[in-house]
């Protein structure tokens, strides 16, 4: 009979760390220090008319699954490994949605000649003013306007042109003539906020540590200025996205403590509802902490890109060190209650709900479970309340489901989260196009379905099978979603013939087989899919016949052949194949194939060796022939020389004889 097994984690999904787009400014920014201006509040995306952000954050996270008792010999999923961040689902700004739904409207554009000239004039203005050096000789208003213009260029998608201005912006920040000017310093941070929205490594090829240090100095010098703090937090939040060395620089010298203290101070003012700019600072600060708490190492790179990057880093002598961040460095465990309190005090603010949920998600993803334990009760209720209030906001839904998944994974009693099924499935049905949300949702259902039969029945009754299959079919190119969905169906099929029949009737086998063909090298997808097929095979002959028609046997054989060294896949495929009466998976066939392959390799090796030897012999023969030819040539030369010498000797002899004859 089939007992419970552990399925290895396949790929990790990236925790919530996404770039924050700098807000676009009006022509003149007035009254911000007095809290009258509501433009841009440190949000992830552009401001709407009410200056509320539209965060675009695509992230994905893999969830852990819990064991259940053996039931009718079927296999259950278990994943007791730590819930870490996996596959990168970047912001739509950087990576377009696979289905092409959320296309990037602010795509990085080719440098227009007019834009180039505009940036050139801005750089000249900045250079002229920094060269003046003295406060009475510089045009602070003109510099602030030029910087605002530059941020606007970057925000419109002309970042490549704006990147050339980085050295001049750094010089302005460092110049004593502008050190005390709030408007100039805030606009410098605004420029870095906008530029860091694109790939940080491409924009800040060198000197990023200097930029971070200058931003932190500016924050400390102008800590009473809301506009400086908002723009500075926005820049740091983007610089912290999946970059270990930048996180270290931001956290250095009590960086996190300063950010946290500022957030607490602003949250007290924000609670009164009288100061919108303080709320903007609070939102931007939470965004920084959320990205700092993210554990991912960065975007996946192909081998060529990785070699180029490693080579460049080695050449510069600045190879980035990977570091595992402890959540306590960012936010102490004791302050989890403060995060929950911010959510309770700002129920209508979708941005705060989203960032707080994402922060709880990232903090709970790693460590010894102390964060998850601290936020399990109050945090769960606050997250559910946020999801209920902002059901139309896909970002709140995604971050909320991700946080619930991490809390379930760390919980000693995951059954306490059974009441989350409806809210999770409701979000999955409402936001079909969000890949990260669908992957998170499937992972939560996978975990809950692995608890016991009662949870399975409640999920199936609520339409769980159809919801999971819809997620699979809507995101066929996403391995994490396919892996989690297959695992959820595997657990739902465990121990229930009715569930198995429902899964097969919904044509789930063909979807799973397609996923196995789509990701043949992906261990996570193959293991979860093989587990599902093995569970389904432990049913009636009619179900097995339908499975066979939909290509289950070929998929099982392909998985076994591709991953022949994996013991779990061997066991799963072997058990499944043994249940088909007319199909027996013979391991000897594999061995024969291996033997044949070995023989072919040996024959090919011998052929290569014989070719090498023949080449060597031919070279030797050619050398011998060349030596013989040289000898022949030398002998001919010698003969010619001798033949030339002989007539001369004879003529001399004749001359002597003639002389002698004359004498006589």
Secondary structure as the mmCIF struct_conf table of DSSP 4:
data_model
#
loop_
_struct_conf.conf_type_id
_struct_conf.id
_struct_conf.beg_label_comp_id
_struct_conf.beg_label_asym_id
_struct_conf.beg_label_seq_id
_struct_conf.end_label_comp_id
_struct_conf.end_label_asym_id
_struct_conf.end_label_seq_id
STRN STRN1 UNK A 5 UNK A 6
STRN STRN2 UNK A 13 UNK A 13
BEND BEND1 UNK A 16 UNK A 16
HELX_LH_PP_P HELX_LH_PP_P1 UNK A 21 UNK A 25
BEND BEND2 UNK A 27 UNK A 28
BEND BEND3 UNK A 31 UNK A 31
TURN_TY1_P TURN_TY1_P1 UNK A 32 UNK A 35
BEND BEND4 UNK A 39 UNK A 39
BEND BEND5 UNK A 42 UNK A 42
BEND BEND6 UNK A 44 UNK A 45
TURN_TY1_P TURN_TY1_P2 UNK A 49 UNK A 50
STRN STRN3 UNK A 61 UNK A 61
HELX_LH_PP_P HELX_LH_PP_P2 UNK A 62 UNK A 64
STRN STRN4 UNK A 65 UNK A 65
STRN STRN5 UNK A 71 UNK A 71
TURN_TY1_P TURN_TY1_P3 UNK A 72 UNK A 73
STRN STRN6 UNK A 74 UNK A 74
STRN STRN7 UNK A 77 UNK A 78
STRN STRN8 UNK A 79 UNK A 79
BEND BEND7 UNK A 81 UNK A 81
STRN STRN9 UNK A 85 UNK A 87
TURN_TY1_P TURN_TY1_P4 UNK A 92 UNK A 94
BEND BEND8 UNK A 95 UNK A 95
TURN_TY1_P TURN_TY1_P5 UNK A 98 UNK A 99
BEND BEND9 UNK A 100 UNK A 100
BEND BEND10 UNK A 102 UNK A 102
TURN_TY1_P TURN_TY1_P6 UNK A 105 UNK A 106
HELX_LH_PP_P HELX_LH_PP_P3 UNK A 107 UNK A 112
HELX_RH_AL_P HELX_RH_AL_P1 UNK A 113 UNK A 132
BEND BEND11 UNK A 134 UNK A 134
HELX_RH_3T_P HELX_RH_3T_P1 UNK A 135 UNK A 137
BEND BEND12 UNK A 138 UNK A 138
HELX_RH_AL_P HELX_RH_AL_P2 UNK A 140 UNK A 155
TURN_TY1_P TURN_TY1_P7 UNK A 156 UNK A 157
HELX_RH_AL_P HELX_RH_AL_P3 UNK A 159 UNK A 162
HELX_RH_3T_P HELX_RH_3T_P2 UNK A 163 UNK A 165
HELX_RH_AL_P HELX_RH_AL_P4 UNK A 166 UNK A 174
TURN_TY1_P TURN_TY1_P8 UNK A 176 UNK A 180
HELX_RH_AL_P HELX_RH_AL_P5 UNK A 182 UNK A 195
TURN_TY1_P TURN_TY1_P9 UNK A 196 UNK A 197
BEND BEND13 UNK A 198 UNK A 198
HELX_RH_AL_P HELX_RH_AL_P6 UNK A 200 UNK A 203
BEND BEND14 UNK A 205 UNK A 206
HELX_RH_AL_P HELX_RH_AL_P7 UNK A 208 UNK A 221
TURN_TY1_P TURN_TY1_P10 UNK A 222 UNK A 224
HELX_RH_AL_P HELX_RH_AL_P8 UNK A 226 UNK A 239
TURN_TY1_P TURN_TY1_P11 UNK A 240 UNK A 242
HELX_RH_AL_P HELX_RH_AL_P9 UNK A 244 UNK A 251
TURN_TY1_P TURN_TY1_P12 UNK A 252 UNK A 254
HELX_RH_AL_P HELX_RH_AL_P10 UNK A 255 UNK A 270
TURN_TY1_P TURN_TY1_P13 UNK A 271 UNK A 273
HELX_RH_AL_P HELX_RH_AL_P11 UNK A 276 UNK A 292
TURN_TY1_P TURN_TY1_P14 UNK A 293 UNK A 293
HELX_RH_AL_P HELX_RH_AL_P12 UNK A 303 UNK A 316
TURN_TY1_P TURN_TY1_P15 UNK A 317 UNK A 317
HELX_LH_PP_P HELX_LH_PP_P4 UNK A 319 UNK A 322
HELX_RH_AL_P HELX_RH_AL_P13 UNK A 327 UNK A 330
BEND BEND15 UNK A 331 UNK A 331
HELX_RH_3T_P HELX_RH_3T_P3 UNK A 333 UNK A 335
HELX_RH_AL_P HELX_RH_AL_P14 UNK A 336 UNK A 345
TURN_TY1_P TURN_TY1_P16 UNK A 346 UNK A 348
HELX_RH_AL_P HELX_RH_AL_P15 UNK A 350 UNK A 365
BEND BEND16 UNK A 366 UNK A 366
TURN_TY1_P TURN_TY1_P17 UNK A 367 UNK A 368
BEND BEND17 UNK A 369 UNK A 369
HELX_RH_AL_P HELX_RH_AL_P16 UNK A 370 UNK A 375
TURN_TY1_P TURN_TY1_P18 UNK A 376 UNK A 376
HELX_RH_AL_P HELX_RH_AL_P17 UNK A 377 UNK A 389
TURN_TY1_P TURN_TY1_P19 UNK A 390 UNK A 392
HELX_RH_AL_P HELX_RH_AL_P18 UNK A 394 UNK A 410
BEND BEND18 UNK A 412 UNK A 412
HELX_RH_3T_P HELX_RH_3T_P4 UNK A 414 UNK A 420
HELX_RH_AL_P HELX_RH_AL_P19 UNK A 421 UNK A 430
TURN_TY1_P TURN_TY1_P20 UNK A 432 UNK A 433
HELX_RH_AL_P HELX_RH_AL_P20 UNK A 435 UNK A 449
TURN_TY1_P TURN_TY1_P21 UNK A 450 UNK A 451
HELX_RH_AL_P HELX_RH_AL_P21 UNK A 453 UNK A 461
TURN_TY1_P TURN_TY1_P22 UNK A 462 UNK A 463
HELX_RH_AL_P HELX_RH_AL_P22 UNK A 464 UNK A 474
TURN_TY1_P TURN_TY1_P23 UNK A 476 UNK A 477
HELX_RH_AL_P HELX_RH_AL_P23 UNK A 479 UNK A 492
TURN_TY1_P TURN_TY1_P24 UNK A 493 UNK A 495
HELX_RH_AL_P HELX_RH_AL_P24 UNK A 497 UNK A 505
TURN_TY1_P TURN_TY1_P25 UNK A 506 UNK A 507
HELX_RH_AL_P HELX_RH_AL_P25 UNK A 508 UNK A 518
TURN_TY1_P TURN_TY1_P26 UNK A 519 UNK A 521
HELX_RH_AL_P HELX_RH_AL_P26 UNK A 523 UNK A 537
BEND BEND19 UNK A 538 UNK A 539
HELX_RH_AL_P HELX_RH_AL_P27 UNK A 541 UNK A 549
TURN_TY1_P TURN_TY1_P27 UNK A 550 UNK A 551
HELX_RH_AL_P HELX_RH_AL_P28 UNK A 552 UNK A 562
TURN_TY1_P TURN_TY1_P28 UNK A 563 UNK A 565
HELX_RH_AL_P HELX_RH_AL_P29 UNK A 567 UNK A 578
TURN_TY1_P TURN_TY1_P29 UNK A 579 UNK A 579
BEND BEND20 UNK A 580 UNK A 580
TURN_TY1_P TURN_TY1_P30 UNK A 581 UNK A 582
HELX_RH_AL_P HELX_RH_AL_P30 UNK A 587 UNK A 663
#
